[in-house]
Amino acid sequence: MQVGFLCYNGKFTPAADPILTADNRSFRYGDGCFETMKVYQGKVLLPDLHFERLFATLNLLHFDIPQHFTKDYFTKLILELCARNNASPLARIRVTVFRSDGGLYDPLNNLPNFIIQCWELSKQILELNENGLVLDVFPDVKKSCDKLSSIKSNNCLPYVMAAMYAKQHRLNEAVLMNQYGRIADSTIANVFIVHQKTIITPPLSEGGVCGVMRKHLLTRDLPFKVIEQPLTIADLETADEIFLTNAIYGVRWVGLFRDSSYGNATAVVLHELLHEVMM
């Protein structure tokens, strides 16, 4: 049971209190999306990229977005929630948006409701992982490549099953493949490889989520060449390095994929650069 407070449609309420009904469309259909952010020393990190993605997703899902749904509005609520929960120094934030109750598959209206939750994070999350992650492929589910595949949907079954597979096989992460047998992303991150001093990640057309940290690396001026290119299992096996990115962990390096092992020279440099800019 979560302690402290959460924010439901702009109002703060005890996190343990029930607020949803059995008709909730996110519960029934996965009808909505979510955004995961990190707060550090009272600041939301990479807010422009997070809210750009959130509002783009709401438009894609045909929500009627109220005028007061702005970056400043949500940022104020997030920081107040962190303060109420004594989590302002370092926190994980989840903003979940879902359509109003009513209707079957076709909704009665397209008004968005939202819940903001926060959890205190350990300072260890600011450090690069000491031991390389153990990675393998989740073979049971293939991600589609369509206009919804890049959003953070409330329907997360492929990732739930991949996370269960990883736990059962003593992996730190599992790679999800797309319908063409190429790399989409991983359980909670985007996948990057380093090959001959070039950093490569699959384009969004390959079915991966449009990660904020992924976009940050693609648009920043880095001392490395960073490109988008489809990746295969063979590319992972022959890479010089593999690393994963998301908004909470930043960069995490992979030490083992099947029978191949990797170093972390590029991941170390990227971690230091990200820490300098964002912290």
N, C-alpha and C positions, 0 to 999 in steps of 0.2 A: 504494500500500500504506500502510495506516495504521500510524503508529509509536506507541510508548508502550504503554499498557495499556488493556484493557477489562474490564468486570465481567460474568461469565457465571454466572447463578444464585448470586450472592453471593460468587463467588471471582474474584480478579484474575489475569488471564493476559495474556501479550503479545498485542497487538492483531493481529499478523501471523500468529499461530498459528491453524490451522483448528479450528473447534469444532462445526460443523454437518455433518450427513450429507445425502445425497440424499433421504432420507425426511422431512426437515424440513417441517412442515406449512405454515409461512409461505412457504417456497420453492415448495412444490407448489400450494398453494391460496390463498395470501394470508391464511391463517387466523390472524388476530391483529390487533394494533393497536400504535400507537406514540405516544409523547408527546415533544414537543420543548420544552425549557426553556432558560432562560438563567441562568447563575451569574455574579454580580457581587460582587467583593470577598469571596469565600468564602461567599456566601449564594445560595440558590435563590430567584429572584424569583417572586412570586405562587404560592407552593407550595400553598396551600389550594385554589386554583382548578385547578391542574394535577392534583393527586392526586384531587380530587373527580371530575374528568373521566375520569381513568384508571380509577378503581375503578367508576365508573358504566358505562364501556364494557366492562370485564371482566364485570360482571353481565349486561349486555345480550347479550354473546356467550356466556353460559352457562359461564364458567370457574368452577371450584371454587377460590375464592380462599383461600389459606392464611392462618391467623390472623396470622402474622408479616408479611404484606404490609400495611404501614402507611406513612403519610407519613414517620414518623421513621426507619423501616428504610431506605427508599429514599433519603431525604435523606442519611443517614450514608454510604451507599455512593457516592452521587454526589459528595459533598464529598471523600471519600477518593480516589476516582478522579481528580478534578481535581488534588488534591495530588500524586498519583503522576505525573501528566502535566504538572506545573508549569503548570497552566491555571487556578488558583484566582482570579486577578484578573478574568478575563473569559472565559467559555467557553460554547459551545453544547453542550447535552446531548440525547442521544436515548436514550430508554428504549423498547426494542422487546419486546413480549410475544407469545408464540406458544404454541399448544397442543402437548402432547407428541407425539412421533412415533407413527405407527401409524394403521391404518384407511385407508379410501378417503375419500370425502366425509364419511362418518360416522366420528368419531374413536373410538379405543379408550378414551380417558378425557379428562377436561377439565382436567387439571393444567396450570397455566401455567409456562412457562420465560421467562427474560428475559435480555436483553443491555443493558448500559449502555455508551454510548460518549461520549467528549467530545472537542471540538476547541477550540483556542484561537481567540478572536475578536479582530479588530482594534478598537481604541478608536474608530475611525471609525463603527462601528455604533451608538455611543451618540449620534451627532449626527443631526439631521434632514437628510434628503437635500437637497443644495444645488440640484440640478436636478430639475424635476418629471419623474415617470415618464411613459413613453409606453405607452399602454394601448389594447388593442383586444379584440374578441370572438374566442374560439376557436370556430369554427363546426361542427366535425366531430363532437363528442360532447356529448350532453345528460345532465346529472345527474338521476338519479331523485329523487323526494321520498318517502322512506320512513324507517323508524326506524333504518336503518343509514347513511343519507346524511350524518348530522351527525358521525359518529365519524371518528377518524384511523385508517383501516383500512390494513393492510399491503398491500392491493390498491389501488395508486395509479395504475392505468393512465390514467384520464382526465386526471390532473394531469401525468403523464409526457408524454402526447401534447400537452397544452396548453403545457407548457414547451418542447417541441421546436418547436411552432408559433410561439411567441413568439420563440425564437432565430432561426428561419428568416426571420421577418418583421421582425427588428430591433426587437422590442418589449421593454420591461422586464418586463411582466406581461401575461397574457391572462385575460380574464373567461370563466368557464364559465357557460353558461345551463342552466336546468332544462327539464324535459319540456314545460313550458307556455310556453317562450320568454321567461322572465323571468330576472333575475340570480340566480345561486346564490352564487358566490364567485369568487375568482381562483386562479391557480396555487398560491400559497403564502400566501394572505391572505384576510381578510374585506373586503368592499367597503362603504364608507360614502360618502354624498353629503351635501352641505350645500345646503339649499334654504330661502331666506328665513329664515336664522338657526336653522333646525332641522336637526339631524343625523339622518340616516335610514339604516338598514341593513336588509337583508331578514331576516324571521323565519326560524328554523331550518326551518320547514315548507316553505321554498323550496328546500331541498336543500343549503345550505351547511354547512361544517364548524362545529362549536361551538367557535369560537376562544376561547382564554383572554383575550386582550387585548380581544376583542369583548365578552365577558361583563363584564370589568373596567370598560369604559366604560359599559355599560348599567346597572351597579349602583352606580357612583360618583356622588357629588354634584358635578356639573359646572356651570360657568356657561353651559351650553347645554342646550336641550331635545334629548333623544336618544330616538328612537322606532324601533320596528320596523314596517316597511311594505314590501310587495312593490315591487320596482323593475324598470323596463323599460329598454331601450336609450335610449328617448326621455328618460327621467328622467336618465340619465347625460349625455346630450348637452345638456340644458338646466339642469344643476346649476350652482350657484355655485362649488362645489368638489367634488373627489373625493379621498378618501384611503383607504389600505389599512392594515390592522393585522395584526400577528401577534406572537408572544411574543419573537421574536428582534429584529426591527427596531422594535417598538413601532408608531409611526405613520410612514407615508411618503405624501407628497402626490403627486398626479397632475397633470402639467402639460399633457398632451395626450391626448384620447380622440377618435380619428378627426379630424374637422375642428374640434373644440371645444377651447379652451384655458382654463386655470384658474389661479387664484391659490392661496395657501396660508395665509391669515390664521388660519383655524380650526386647521389642522394645527400651526402654530407654537405657538399657545396650548396645545393638547393635549399637544404634545411637552414643553413646559416643565412642565406640571402633572404628567405622568407621571414625568418625571425627578426632580422634587422629592419625590414620594411614594415611589418605588421605589428611588431611589439614595441 
